[in-house]
Amino acid sequence: MLVDNGITNHLPALLIVGAVVLGLLFTLAALVVMRAKNRRARTAHVDTPLTVAAVLKQPEPSPAIDHAALSEALREAKASGRHERAAGLQLSLARSSLDKGDAKTAAELLRDCIRSSSLAGVKDTHARARVELGDIDHASGDLSSACEHWQIARSLFHDLRLSVEHKAVEDRMLRNGCPTDWVLTDF
């Protein structure tokens, strides 16, 4: 026989309230930990401009590139109909031209690279050329053309299932104010 001291009648209700309070404390502790991690991640991130090569995991071109040798190799690749090789060479020459500050030559080479990579079916080279051509257009004040190139690159990276590159281009489009329907839609 139990003696009623006033607590035993309310024991189930007290256990439920205790469990709820304990659950709330664990949830609160988890939220505090997650917020601290997010704050550390935000403060560790320095918003510096990234080069196309850094975003797309491409090594920076060598300053000692031999333009004459690459140009000759490009002529041979074109003459023999080796579009894939031509596309790679055009991309390398374009990057080197950009490093030298010659955006006009780089843009011409990138357009040729897009044609060659399209003929060869080399989507990753095509996408990388589009990103760089978009950056050149953006730098010259032509946001509309830049957004078009970035959208095509984004779509190609999506097709190739290159999620890091896809996300980098998508972020670039959002940062630079490309129309959101272009950013949110894969054509």
NORFENGI-V266971 format. One record per residue. N is the residue number from 1. RES is the residue in three letters. D_CENTER is the distance of its C-alpha to the mean C-alpha in Angstrom with 1 decimal. Layout:
BEGIN
n->N res->RES d_center->D_CENTER
n->N res->RES d_center->D_CENTER
END
This chain:
BEGIN
n->1 res->MET d_center->72.3
n->2 res->LEU d_center->69.6
n->3 res->VAL d_center->70.6
n->4 res->ASP d_center->68.7
n->5 res->ASN d_center->67.5
n->6 res->GLY d_center->65.2
n->7 res->ILE d_center->61.9
n->8 res->THR d_center->62.3
n->9 res->ASN d_center->62.4
n->10 res->HIS d_center->59.0
n->11 res->LEU d_center->57.3
n->12 res->PRO d_center->55.0
n->13 res->ALA d_center->53.8
n->14 res->LEU d_center->53.2
n->15 res->LEU d_center->51.3
n->16 res->ILE d_center->48.9
n->17 res->VAL d_center->48.4
n->18 res->GLY d_center->47.8
n->19 res->ALA d_center->45.2
n->20 res->VAL d_center->43.4
n->21 res->VAL d_center->43.5
n->22 res->LEU d_center->42.2
n->23 res->GLY d_center->39.3
n->24 res->LEU d_center->38.4
n->25 res->LEU d_center->38.6
n->26 res->PHE d_center->36.2
n->27 res->THR d_center->33.7
n->28 res->LEU d_center->34.1
n->29 res->ALA d_center->33.6
n->30 res->ALA d_center->30.4
n->31 res->LEU d_center->29.0
n->32 res->VAL d_center->30.0
n->33 res->VAL d_center->28.3
n->34 res->MET d_center->25.0
n->35 res->ARG d_center->25.2
n->36 res->ALA d_center->25.9
n->37 res->LYS d_center->22.9
n->38 res->ASN d_center->20.6
n->39 res->ARG d_center->22.5
n->40 res->ARG d_center->22.1
n->41 res->ALA d_center->18.4
n->42 res->ARG d_center->18.1
n->43 res->THR d_center->20.6
n->44 res->ALA d_center->19.1
n->45 res->HIS d_center->15.8
n->46 res->VAL d_center->16.4
n->47 res->ASP d_center->14.5
n->48 res->THR d_center->14.5
n->49 res->PRO d_center->13.0
n->50 res->LEU d_center->10.5
n->51 res->THR d_center->11.4
n->52 res->VAL d_center->9.4
n->53 res->ALA d_center->10.9
n->54 res->ALA d_center->9.8
n->55 res->VAL d_center->6.1
n->56 res->LEU d_center->6.7
n->57 res->LYS d_center->9.6
n->58 res->GLN d_center->12.3
n->59 res->PRO d_center->15.5
n->60 res->GLU d_center->16.9
n->61 res->PRO d_center->19.6
n->62 res->SER d_center->23.1
n->63 res->PRO d_center->25.3
n->64 res->ALA d_center->28.2
n->65 res->ILE d_center->26.9
n->66 res->ASP d_center->29.9
n->67 res->HIS d_center->29.3
n->68 res->ALA d_center->32.6
n->69 res->ALA d_center->32.0
n->70 res->LEU d_center->28.6
n->71 res->SER d_center->30.1
n->72 res->GLU d_center->33.0
n->73 res->ALA d_center->30.9
n->74 res->LEU d_center->29.0
n->75 res->ARG d_center->32.4
n->76 res->GLU d_center->33.6
n->77 res->ALA d_center->30.5
n->78 res->LYS d_center->31.0
n->79 res->ALA d_center->34.8
n->80 res->SER d_center->34.5
n->81 res->GLY d_center->32.0
n->82 res->ARG d_center->29.3
n->83 res->HIS d_center->26.3
n->84 res->GLU d_center->23.8
n->85 res->ARG d_center->25.1
n->86 res->ALA d_center->25.3
n->87 res->ALA d_center->21.7
n->88 res->GLY d_center->20.7
n->89 res->LEU d_center->23.3
n->90 res->GLN d_center->22.3
n->91 res->LEU d_center->18.7
n->92 res->SER d_center->20.3
n->93 res->LEU d_center->22.9
n->94 res->ALA d_center->20.5
n->95 res->ARG d_center->18.5
n->96 res->SER d_center->22.0
n->97 res->SER d_center->23.2
n->98 res->LEU d_center->20.4
n->99 res->ASP d_center->21.4
n->100 res->LYS d_center->24.9
n->101 res->GLY d_center->24.1
n->102 res->ASP d_center->25.0
n->103 res->ALA d_center->22.4
n->104 res->LYS d_center->24.9
n->105 res->THR d_center->25.3
n->106 res->ALA d_center->21.6
n->107 res->ALA d_center->21.1
n->108 res->GLU d_center->24.0
n->109 res->LEU d_center->22.8
n->110 res->LEU d_center->19.3
n->111 res->ARG d_center->21.3
n->112 res->ASP d_center->23.5
n->113 res->CYS d_center->20.6
n->114 res->ILE d_center->19.4
n->115 res->ARG d_center->23.0
n->116 res->SER d_center->23.6
n->117 res->SER d_center->20.5
n->118 res->SER d_center->21.5
n->119 res->LEU d_center->25.0
n->120 res->ALA d_center->24.0
n->121 res->GLY d_center->21.6
n->122 res->VAL d_center->18.9
n->123 res->LYS d_center->15.8
n->124 res->ASP d_center->13.2
n->125 res->THR d_center->15.1
n->126 res->HIS d_center->15.3
n->127 res->ALA d_center->11.6
n->128 res->ARG d_center->11.1
n->129 res->ALA d_center->14.2
n->130 res->ARG d_center->13.2
n->131 res->VAL d_center->10.2
n->132 res->GLU d_center->12.8
n->133 res->LEU d_center->15.5
n->134 res->GLY d_center->13.7
n->135 res->ASP d_center->13.4
n->136 res->ILE d_center->17.1
n->137 res->ASP d_center->18.1
n->138 res->HIS d_center->16.6
n->139 res->ALA d_center->18.5
n->140 res->SER d_center->21.6
n->141 res->GLY d_center->21.5
n->142 res->ASP d_center->20.7
n->143 res->LEU d_center->18.1
n->144 res->SER d_center->19.2
n->145 res->SER d_center->18.6
n->146 res->ALA d_center->15.2
n->147 res->CYS d_center->14.2
n->148 res->GLU d_center->15.8
n->149 res->HIS d_center->14.0
n->150 res->TRP d_center->10.5
n->151 res->GLN d_center->11.8
n->152 res->ILE d_center->13.2
n->153 res->ALA d_center->10.2
n->154 res->ARG d_center->8.4
n->155 res->SER d_center->11.8
n->156 res->LEU d_center->12.2
n->157 res->PHE d_center->9.2
n->158 res->HIS d_center->10.8
n->159 res->ASP d_center->14.1
n->160 res->LEU d_center->13.3
n->161 res->ARG d_center->12.1
n->162 res->LEU d_center->9.1
n->163 res->SER d_center->7.5
n->164 res->VAL d_center->5.1
n->165 res->GLU d_center->3.9
n->166 res->HIS d_center->4.9
n->167 res->LYS d_center->3.7
n->168 res->ALA d_center->1.2
n->169 res->VAL d_center->4.3
n->170 res->GLU d_center->6.2
n->171 res->ASP d_center->6.3
n->172 res->ARG d_center->7.3
n->173 res->MET d_center->9.7
n->174 res->LEU d_center->11.1
n->175 res->ARG d_center->11.6
n->176 res->ASN d_center->13.4
n->177 res->GLY d_center->15.5
n->178 res->CYS d_center->14.8
n->179 res->PRO d_center->17.1
n->180 res->THR d_center->16.1
n->181 res->ASP d_center->17.6
n->182 res->TRP d_center->15.2
n->183 res->VAL d_center->12.2
n->184 res->LEU d_center->14.2
n->185 res->THR d_center->15.8
n->186 res->ASP d_center->15.1
n->187 res->PHE d_center->17.9
END
